[in-house]
Amino acid sequence: MEGYVYILQSLKNKKYYVGSTNNVDRRVFEHNSGKTKSIKYMRPWQLRFVQKYSTIKQARQIECKLKKFKNRGIIEQIVADQKINMGP
């Protein structure tokens, strides 16, 4: 099953959120509906970036790597370039 890494940006406070899913539209809807409790207070969210992977496992590995960076500059560079330059 294909997987996607996505980056959202809060229109409320401009913070970023990195996630992975097999259905980007559904996941963005869930974020904007408040179904993700840990970040629902930052709604609304805007989709800023999506990258497709051949498996959801690959997408989750990349998501974990990006979250470990905890560096806004790296996320902003990915959004600007519209690509992630790392392998699983």
Biopython code that builds the backbone (N, CA, C, O; Angstrom):
import numpy as np
from Bio.PDB.StructureBuilder import StructureBuilder

atoms = [
    (1, "MET", "N", (0.834, -1.182, 0.000)),
    (1, "MET", "CA", (0.000, 0.000, 0.000)),
    (1, "MET", "C", (0.881, 1.248, 0.000)),
    (1, "MET", "O", (1.845, 1.334, 0.760)),
    (2, "GLU", "N", (0.550, 2.198, -0.842)),
    (2, "GLU", "CA", (1.300, 3.452, -0.924)),
    (2, "GLU", "C", (1.170, 4.243, 0.376)),
    (2, "GLU", "O", (0.196, 4.109, 1.117)),
    (3, "GLY", "N", (2.165, 5.053, 0.623)),
    (3, "GLY", "CA", (2.143, 5.927, 1.783)),
    (3, "GLY", "C", (2.588, 7.322, 1.400)),
    (3, "GLY", "O", (3.220, 7.529, 0.364)),
    (4, "TYR", "N", (2.254, 8.264, 2.240)),
    (4, "TYR", "CA", (2.573, 9.667, 1.991)),
    (4, "TYR", "C", (3.109, 10.303, 3.266)),
    (4, "TYR", "O", (2.624, 10.023, 4.362)),
    (5, "VAL", "N", (4.101, 11.151, 3.116)),
    (5, "VAL", "CA", (4.527, 12.045, 4.186)),
    (5, "VAL", "C", (3.932, 13.394, 3.838)),
    (5, "VAL", "O", (3.999, 13.836, 2.691)),
    (6, "TYR", "N", (3.348, 14.046, 4.833)),
    (6, "TYR", "CA", (2.732, 15.346, 4.583)),
    (6, "TYR", "C", (3.167, 16.337, 5.651)),
    (6, "TYR", "O", (3.520, 15.963, 6.769)),
    (7, "ILE", "N", (3.132, 17.602, 5.278)),
    (7, "ILE", "CA", (3.435, 18.676, 6.212)),
    (7, "ILE", "C", (2.273, 19.649, 6.179)),
    (7, "ILE", "O", (1.873, 20.139, 5.122)),
    (8, "LEU", "N", (1.740, 19.916, 7.364)),
    (8, "LEU", "CA", (0.677, 20.899, 7.525)),
    (8, "LEU", "C", (1.256, 22.118, 8.216)),
    (8, "LEU", "O", (2.239, 22.025, 8.951)),
    (9, "GLN", "N", (0.627, 23.277, 7.968)),
    (9, "GLN", "CA", (0.994, 24.471, 8.711)),
    (9, "GLN", "C", (-0.264, 25.057, 9.316)),
    (9, "GLN", "O", (-1.287, 25.201, 8.646)),
    (10, "SER", "N", (-0.175, 25.391, 10.591)),
    (10, "SER", "CA", (-1.301, 25.995, 11.291)),
    (10, "SER", "C", (-1.490, 27.427, 10.812)),
    (10, "SER", "O", (-0.543, 28.213, 10.786)),
    (11, "LEU", "N", (-2.714, 27.758, 10.434)),
    (11, "LEU", "CA", (-3.007, 29.141, 10.053)),
    (11, "LEU", "C", (-3.174, 30.010, 11.293)),
    (11, "LEU", "O", (-3.190, 31.238, 11.197)),
    (12, "LYS", "N", (-3.297, 29.386, 12.440)),
    (12, "LYS", "CA", (-3.467, 30.109, 13.703)),
    (12, "LYS", "C", (-2.138, 30.615, 14.253)),
    (12, "LYS", "O", (-2.025, 31.774, 14.652)),
    (13, "ASN", "N", (-1.125, 29.737, 14.272)),
    (13, "ASN", "CA", (0.148, 30.142, 14.880)),
    (13, "ASN", "C", (1.379, 29.842, 14.013)),
    (13, "ASN", "O", (2.511, 30.007, 14.466)),
    (14, "LYS", "N", (1.159, 29.402, 12.768)),
    (14, "LYS", "CA", (2.222, 29.159, 11.781)),
    (14, "LYS", "C", (3.133, 27.974, 12.105)),
    (14, "LYS", "O", (4.148, 27.788, 11.434)),
    (15, "LYS", "N", (2.798, 27.174, 13.111)),
    (15, "LYS", "CA", (3.607, 25.995, 13.423)),
    (15, "LYS", "C", (3.354, 24.903, 12.394)),
    (15, "LYS", "O", (2.314, 24.870, 11.736)),
    (16, "TYR", "N", (4.333, 24.008, 12.271)),
    (16, "TYR", "CA", (4.249, 22.902, 11.318)),
    (16, "TYR", "C", (3.917, 21.599, 12.034)),
    (16, "TYR", "O", (4.205, 21.420, 13.218)),
    (17, "TYR", "N", (3.304, 20.700, 11.279)),
    (17, "TYR", "CA", (3.034, 19.341, 11.748)),
    (17, "TYR", "C", (3.438, 18.387, 10.638)),
    (17, "TYR", "O", (3.050, 18.576, 9.485)),
    (18, "VAL", "N", (4.212, 17.366, 10.975)),
    (18, "VAL", "CA", (4.642, 16.345, 10.016)),
    (18, "VAL", "C", (3.901, 15.059, 10.338)),
    (18, "VAL", "O", (3.828, 14.647, 11.496)),
    (19, "GLY", "N", (3.352, 14.427, 9.306)),
    (19, "GLY", "CA", (2.645, 13.169, 9.509)),
    (19, "GLY", "C", (2.810, 12.246, 8.323)),
    (19, "GLY", "O", (3.396, 12.611, 7.304)),
    (20, "SER", "N", (2.279, 11.036, 8.473)),
    (20, "SER", "CA", (2.259, 10.076, 7.366)),
    (20, "SER", "C", (0.901, 9.394, 7.355)),
    (20, "SER", "O", (0.238, 9.275, 8.385)),
    (21, "THR", "N", (0.502, 8.952, 6.175)),
    (21, "THR", "CA", (-0.820, 8.360, 6.013)),
    (21, "THR", "C", (-0.878, 7.601, 4.697)),
    (21, "THR", "O", (0.043, 7.668, 3.883)),
    (22, "ASN", "N", (-1.968, 6.883, 4.504)),
    (22, "ASN", "CA", (-2.227, 6.273, 3.200)),
    (22, "ASN", "C", (-3.324, 7.031, 2.457)),
    (22, "ASN", "O", (-3.666, 6.678, 1.328)),
    (23, "ASN", "N", (-3.884, 8.086, 3.094)),
    (23, "ASN", "CA", (-4.946, 8.880, 2.484)),
    (23, "ASN", "C", (-4.824, 10.324, 2.969)),
    (23, "ASN", "O", (-5.313, 10.660, 4.048)),
    (24, "VAL", "N", (-4.186, 11.165, 2.189)),
    (24, "VAL", "CA", (-3.891, 12.535, 2.601)),
    (24, "VAL", "C", (-5.168, 13.351, 2.797)),
    (24, "VAL", "O", (-5.293, 14.061, 3.795)),
    (25, "ASP", "N", (-6.109, 13.264, 1.870)),
    (25, "ASP", "CA", (-7.339, 14.056, 1.989)),
    (25, "ASP", "C", (-8.081, 13.744, 3.283)),
    (25, "ASP", "O", (-8.520, 14.651, 3.991)),
    (26, "ARG", "N", (-8.218, 12.462, 3.586)),
    (26, "ARG", "CA", (-8.909, 12.059, 4.815)),
    (26, "ARG", "C", (-8.172, 12.585, 6.041)),
    (26, "ARG", "O", (-8.791, 13.083, 6.981)),
    (27, "ARG", "N", (-6.857, 12.472, 6.025)),
    (27, "ARG", "CA", (-6.065, 12.873, 7.194)),
    (27, "ARG", "C", (-6.126, 14.381, 7.425)),
    (27, "ARG", "O", (-6.234, 14.823, 8.569)),
    (28, "VAL", "N", (-6.059, 15.171, 6.361)),
    (28, "VAL", "CA", (-6.163, 16.627, 6.513)),
    (28, "VAL", "C", (-7.544, 16.984, 7.060)),
    (28, "VAL", "O", (-7.664, 17.848, 7.929)),
    (29, "PHE", "N", (-8.581, 16.325, 6.555)),
    (29, "PHE", "CA", (-9.936, 16.547, 7.059)),
    (29, "PHE", "C", (-10.007, 16.233, 8.556)),
    (29, "PHE", "O", (-10.602, 16.988, 9.326)),
    (30, "GLU", "N", (-9.399, 15.120, 8.963)),
    (30, "GLU", "CA", (-9.404, 14.752, 10.381)),
    (30, "GLU", "C", (-8.693, 15.800, 11.230)),
    (30, "GLU", "O", (-9.170, 16.151, 12.309)),
    (31, "HIS", "N", (-7.563, 16.300, 10.754)),
    (31, "HIS", "CA", (-6.852, 17.345, 11.497)),
    (31, "HIS", "C", (-7.721, 18.589, 11.636)),
    (31, "HIS", "O", (-7.806, 19.168, 12.719)),
    (32, "ASN", "N", (-8.359, 18.999, 10.561)),
    (32, "ASN", "CA", (-9.169, 20.215, 10.594)),
    (32, "ASN", "C", (-10.500, 20.028, 11.308)),
    (32, "ASN", "O", (-11.166, 21.008, 11.642)),
    (33, "SER", "N", (-10.896, 18.777, 11.545)),
    (33, "SER", "CA", (-12.122, 18.490, 12.291)),
    (33, "SER", "C", (-11.853, 18.347, 13.785)),
    (33, "SER", "O", (-12.789, 18.170, 14.564)),
    (34, "GLY", "N", (-10.606, 18.420, 14.189)),
    (34, "GLY", "CA", (-10.259, 18.308, 15.599)),
    (34, "GLY", "C", (-10.121, 16.886, 16.098)),
    (34, "GLY", "O", (-10.120, 16.660, 17.308)),
    (35, "LYS", "N", (-10.003, 15.921, 15.203)),
    (35, "LYS", "CA", (-9.907, 14.513, 15.611)),
    (35, "LYS", "C", (-8.516, 14.141, 16.112)),
    (35, "LYS", "O", (-8.335, 13.081, 16.711)),
    (36, "THR", "N", (-7.534, 15.004, 15.873)),
    (36, "THR", "CA", (-6.188, 14.780, 16.397)),
    (36, "THR", "C", (-6.060, 15.647, 17.642)),
    (36, "THR", "O", (-5.726, 16.828, 17.556)),
    (37, "LYS", "N", (-6.326, 15.054, 18.792)),
    (37, "LYS", "CA", (-6.478, 15.818, 20.034)),
    (37, "LYS", "C", (-5.259, 16.646, 20.406)),
    (37, "LYS", "O", (-5.400, 17.760, 20.910)),
    (38, "SER", "N", (-4.068, 16.118, 20.163)),
    (38, "SER", "CA", (-2.861, 16.823, 20.604)),
    (38, "SER", "C", (-2.624, 18.142, 19.873)),
    (38, "SER", "O", (-1.913, 19.008, 20.381)),
    (39, "ILE", "N", (-3.208, 18.303, 18.692)),
    (39, "ILE", "CA", (-2.964, 19.535, 17.926)),
    (39, "ILE", "C", (-4.247, 20.239, 17.494)),
    (39, "ILE", "O", (-4.195, 21.167, 16.686)),
    (40, "LYS", "N", (-5.394, 19.818, 18.016)),
    (40, "LYS", "CA", (-6.649, 20.404, 17.548)),
    (40, "LYS", "C", (-6.761, 21.890, 17.884)),
    (40, "LYS", "O", (-7.470, 22.622, 17.193)),
    (41, "TYR", "N", (-6.078, 22.344, 18.924)),
    (41, "TYR", "CA", (-6.132, 23.754, 19.303)),
    (41, "TYR", "C", (-5.426, 24.659, 18.290)),
    (41, "TYR", "O", (-5.570, 25.880, 18.357)),
    (42, "MET", "N", (-4.671, 24.086, 17.359)),
    (42, "MET", "CA", (-3.938, 24.881, 16.361)),
    (42, "MET", "C", (-4.677, 24.992, 15.034)),
    (42, "MET", "O", (-4.137, 25.535, 14.070)),
    (43, "ARG", "N", (-5.899, 24.486, 14.973)),
    (43, "ARG", "CA", (-6.677, 24.554, 13.727)),
    (43, "ARG", "C", (-6.958, 26.000, 13.344)),
    (43, "ARG", "O", (-6.988, 26.870, 14.214)),
    (44, "PRO", "N", (-7.164, 26.270, 12.065)),
    (44, "PRO", "CA", (-7.182, 25.384, 10.903)),
    (44, "PRO", "C", (-5.767, 25.115, 10.376)),
    (44, "PRO", "O", (-4.826, 25.872, 10.614)),
    (45, "TRP", "N", (-5.667, 23.997, 9.647)),
    (45, "TRP", "CA", (-4.410, 23.548, 9.063)),
    (45, "TRP", "C", (-4.448, 23.691, 7.549)),
    (45, "TRP", "O", (-5.483, 23.486, 6.915)),
    (46, "GLN", "N", (-3.308, 24.043, 6.990)),
    (46, "GLN", "CA", (-3.158, 24.130, 5.535)),
    (46, "GLN", "C", (-2.112, 23.100, 5.100)),
    (46, "GLN", "O", (-1.030, 23.021, 5.682)),
    (47, "LEU", "N", (-2.441, 22.322, 4.082)),
    (47, "LEU", "CA", (-1.496, 21.344, 3.537)),
    (47, "LEU", "C", (-0.426, 22.090, 2.754)),
    (47, "LEU", "O", (-0.734, 22.811, 1.805)),
    (48, "ARG", "N", (0.833, 21.917, 3.152)),
    (48, "ARG", "CA", (1.932, 22.628, 2.509)),
    (48, "ARG", "C", (2.823, 21.724, 1.667)),
    (48, "ARG", "O", (3.530, 22.202, 0.780)),
    (49, "PHE", "N", (2.793, 20.398, 1.941)),
    (49, "PHE", "CA", (3.710, 19.496, 1.253)),
    (49, "PHE", "C", (3.196, 18.065, 1.342)),
    (49, "PHE", "O", (2.655, 17.651, 2.367)),
    (50, "VAL", "N", (3.373, 17.310, 0.249)),
    (50, "VAL", "CA", (3.074, 15.869, 0.223)),
    (50, "VAL", "C", (4.132, 15.187, -0.628)),
    (50, "VAL", "O", (4.483, 15.676, -1.702)),
    (51, "GLN", "N", (4.636, 14.064, -0.150)),
    (51, "GLN", "CA", (5.538, 13.240, -0.954)),
    (51, "GLN", "C", (5.080, 11.795, -0.849)),
    (51, "GLN", "O", (4.803, 11.292, 0.240)),
    (52, "LYS", "N", (5.005, 11.137, -1.997)),
    (52, "LYS", "CA", (4.510, 9.764, -2.093)),
    (52, "LYS", "C", (5.656, 8.763, -1.971)),
    (52, "LYS", "O", (6.757, 8.992, -2.472)),
    (53, "TYR", "N", (5.373, 7.647, -1.291)),
    (53, "TYR", "CA", (6.322, 6.540, -1.154)),
    (53, "TYR", "C", (5.630, 5.253, -1.577)),
    (53, "TYR", "O", (4.402, 5.171, -1.579)),
    (54, "SER", "N", (6.415, 4.260, -1.933)),
    (54, "SER", "CA", (5.828, 3.014, -2.437)),
    (54, "SER", "C", (5.117, 2.225, -1.342)),
    (54, "SER", "O", (4.225, 1.429, -1.635)),
    (55, "THR", "N", (5.503, 2.437, -0.081)),
    (55, "THR", "CA", (4.826, 1.749, 1.024)),
    (55, "THR", "C", (4.578, 2.715, 2.178)),
    (55, "THR", "O", (5.274, 3.719, 2.325)),
    (56, "ILE", "N", (3.580, 2.396, 2.987)),
    (56, "ILE", "CA", (3.302, 3.201, 4.175)),
    (56, "ILE", "C", (4.452, 3.069, 5.176)),
    (56, "ILE", "O", (4.727, 4.000, 5.933)),
    (57, "LYS", "N", (5.117, 1.921, 5.180)),
    (57, "LYS", "CA", (6.263, 1.719, 6.078)),
    (57, "LYS", "C", (7.377, 2.718, 5.771)),
    (57, "LYS", "O", (7.953, 3.308, 6.685)),
    (58, "GLN", "N", (7.680, 2.907, 4.483)),
    (58, "GLN", "CA", (8.697, 3.900, 4.085)),
    (58, "GLN", "C", (8.283, 5.294, 4.543)),
    (58, "GLN", "O", (9.097, 6.041, 5.087)),
    (59, "ALA", "N", (7.027, 5.641, 4.323)),
    (59, "ALA", "CA", (6.534, 6.966, 4.703)),
    (59, "ALA", "C", (6.672, 7.179, 6.208)),
    (59, "ALA", "O", (7.086, 8.254, 6.642)),
    (60, "ARG", "N", (6.336, 6.183, 6.998)),
    (60, "ARG", "CA", (6.439, 6.304, 8.463)),
    (60, "ARG", "C", (7.901, 6.447, 8.911)),
    (60, "ARG", "O", (8.191, 7.173, 9.861)),
    (61, "GLN", "N", (8.810, 5.758, 8.232)),
    (61, "GLN", "CA", (10.234, 5.886, 8.564)),
    (61, "GLN", "C", (10.718, 7.315, 8.319)),
    (61, "GLN", "O", (11.437, 7.879, 9.143)),
    (62, "ILE", "N", (10.327, 7.891, 7.197)),
    (62, "ILE", "CA", (10.716, 9.271, 6.885)),
    (62, "ILE", "C", (10.075, 10.236, 7.875)),
    (62, "ILE", "O", (10.726, 11.168, 8.347)),
    (63, "GLU", "N", (8.805, 10.015, 8.190)),
    (63, "GLU", "CA", (8.126, 10.859, 9.182)),
    (63, "GLU", "C", (8.905, 10.861, 10.498)),
    (63, "GLU", "O", (9.145, 11.923, 11.072)),
    (64, "CYS", "N", (9.296, 9.698, 10.971)),
    (64, "CYS", "CA", (10.043, 9.593, 12.233)),
    (64, "CYS", "C", (11.372, 10.335, 12.161)),
    (64, "CYS", "O", (11.751, 11.019, 13.111)),
    (65, "LYS", "N", (12.079, 10.207, 11.050)),
    (65, "LYS", "CA", (13.353, 10.917, 10.882)),
    (65, "LYS", "C", (13.143, 12.427, 10.931)),
    (65, "LYS", "O", (13.901, 13.144, 11.584)),
    (66, "LEU", "N", (12.113, 12.908, 10.239)),
    (66, "LEU", "CA", (11.849, 14.347, 10.226)),
    (66, "LEU", "C", (11.486, 14.853, 11.616)),
    (66, "LEU", "O", (11.926, 15.929, 12.022)),
    (67, "LYS", "N", (10.693, 14.090, 12.339)),
    (67, "LYS", "CA", (10.290, 14.515, 13.684)),
    (67, "LYS", "C", (11.472, 14.533, 14.646)),
    (67, "LYS", "O", (11.482, 15.329, 15.585)),
    (68, "LYS", "N", (12.461, 13.684, 14.438)),
    (68, "LYS", "CA", (13.643, 13.671, 15.301)),
    (68, "LYS", "C", (14.483, 14.936, 15.130)),
    (68, "LYS", "O", (15.165, 15.357, 16.065)),
    (69, "PHE", "N", (14.437, 15.539, 13.950)),
    (69, "PHE", "CA", (15.216, 16.762, 13.711)),
    (69, "PHE", "C", (14.760, 17.906, 14.604)),
    (69, "PHE", "O", (15.586, 18.673, 15.099)),
    (70, "LYS", "N", (13.451, 18.028, 14.815)),
    (70, "LYS", "CA", (12.878, 19.124, 15.616)),
    (70, "LYS", "C", (13.476, 20.469, 15.197)),
    (70, "LYS", "O", (13.836, 21.293, 16.037)),
    (71, "ASN", "N", (13.573, 20.668, 13.899)),
    (71, "ASN", "CA", (14.210, 21.864, 13.367)),
    (71, "ASN", "C", (13.287, 22.500, 12.339)),
    (71, "ASN", "O", (13.072, 21.946, 11.261)),
    (72, "ARG", "N", (12.746, 23.656, 12.673)),
    (72, "ARG", "CA", (11.820, 24.353, 11.789)),
    (72, "ARG", "C", (12.468, 24.677, 10.446)),
    (72, "ARG", "O", (11.805, 24.627, 9.410)),
    (73, "GLY", "N", (13.753, 25.008, 10.456)),
    (73, "GLY", "CA", (14.453, 25.357, 9.224)),
    (73, "GLY", "C", (14.459, 24.219, 8.212)),
    (73, "GLY", "O", (14.304, 24.453, 7.013)),
    (74, "ILE", "N", (14.636, 22.994, 8.684)),
    (74, "ILE", "CA", (14.622, 21.834, 7.789)),
    (74, "ILE", "C", (13.243, 21.672, 7.170)),
    (74, "ILE", "O", (13.123, 21.426, 5.969)),
    (75, "ILE", "N", (12.204, 21.807, 7.980)),
    (75, "ILE", "CA", (10.829, 21.674, 7.481)),
    (75, "ILE", "C", (10.533, 22.780, 6.471)),
    (75, "ILE", "O", (9.938, 22.517, 5.425)),
    (76, "GLU", "N", (10.938, 24.005, 6.771)),
    (76, "GLU", "CA", (10.708, 25.114, 5.836)),
    (76, "GLU", "C", (11.443, 24.887, 4.517)),
    (76, "GLU", "O", (10.934, 25.252, 3.457)),
    (77, "GLN", "N", (12.627, 24.291, 4.568)),
    (77, "GLN", "CA", (13.377, 24.006, 3.343)),
    (77, "GLN", "C", (12.668, 22.944, 2.509)),
    (77, "GLN", "O", (12.618, 23.050, 1.284)),
    (78, "ILE", "N", (12.124, 21.930, 3.159)),
    (78, "ILE", "CA", (11.362, 20.896, 2.448)),
    (78, "ILE", "C", (10.149, 21.515, 1.770)),
    (78, "ILE", "O", (9.861, 21.209, 0.613)),
    (79, "VAL", "N", (9.442, 22.379, 2.477)),
    (79, "VAL", "CA", (8.264, 23.040, 1.900)),
    (79, "VAL", "C", (8.680, 23.906, 0.714)),
    (79, "VAL", "O", (8.012, 23.902, -0.320)),
    (80, "ALA", "N", (9.771, 24.643, 0.853)),
    (80, "ALA", "CA", (10.240, 25.512, -0.232)),
    (80, "ALA", "C", (10.683, 24.705, -1.453)),
    (80, "ALA", "O", (10.363, 25.065, -2.586)),
    (81, "ASP", "N", (11.417, 23.617, -1.224)),
    (81, "ASP", "CA", (11.934, 22.789, -2.321)),
    (81, "ASP", "C", (10.893, 21.834, -2.885)),
    (81, "ASP", "O", (11.019, 21.355, -4.012)),
    (82, "GLN", "N", (9.861, 21.563, -2.089)),
    (82, "GLN", "CA", (8.825, 20.579, -2.436)),
    (82, "GLN", "C", (9.412, 19.193, -2.678)),
    (82, "GLN", "O", (8.993, 18.472, -3.583)),
    (83, "LYS", "N", (10.405, 18.834, -1.839)),
    (83, "LYS", "CA", (10.946, 17.476, -1.868)),
    (83, "LYS", "C", (11.729, 17.204, -0.595)),
    (83, "LYS", "O", (12.277, 18.109, 0.034)),
    (84, "ILE", "N", (11.764, 15.928, -0.238)),
    (84, "ILE", "CA", (12.558, 15.463, 0.895)),
    (84, "ILE", "C", (13.767, 14.755, 0.314)),
    (84, "ILE", "O", (13.628, 13.864, -0.525)),
    (85, "ASN", "N", (14.944, 15.146, 0.754)),
    (85, "ASN", "CA", (16.180, 14.554, 0.236)),
    (85, "ASN", "C", (16.794, 13.595, 1.242)),
    (85, "ASN", "O", (17.882, 13.846, 1.762)),
    (86, "MET", "N", (16.102, 12.501, 1.516)),
    (86, "MET", "CA", (16.665, 11.459, 2.383)),
    (86, "MET", "C", (15.969, 10.146, 2.081)),
    (86, "MET", "O", (14.822, 10.128, 1.635)),
    (87, "GLY", "N", (16.651, 9.074, 2.319)),
    (87, "GLY", "CA", (16.075, 7.748, 2.120)),
    (87, "GLY", "C", (15.642, 7.157, 3.438)),
    (87, "GLY", "O", (15.961, 7.696, 4.498)),
    (88, "PRO", "N", (14.912, 6.047, 3.387)),
    (88, "PRO", "CA", (14.474, 5.397, 4.638)),
    (88, "PRO", "C", (15.621, 4.765, 5.393)),
    (88, "PRO", "O", (15.413, 4.184, 6.458)),
]
sb = StructureBuilder()
sb.init_structure("model")
sb.init_model(0)
sb.init_chain("A")
sb.init_seg("    ")
for serial, (resi, resn, name, xyz) in enumerate(atoms, 1):
    if name == "N":
        sb.init_residue(resn, " ", resi, " ")
    sb.init_atom(name, np.array(xyz, "f"), 0.0, 1.0, " ", f" {name:<3s}", serial, name[0])
structure = sb.get_structure()
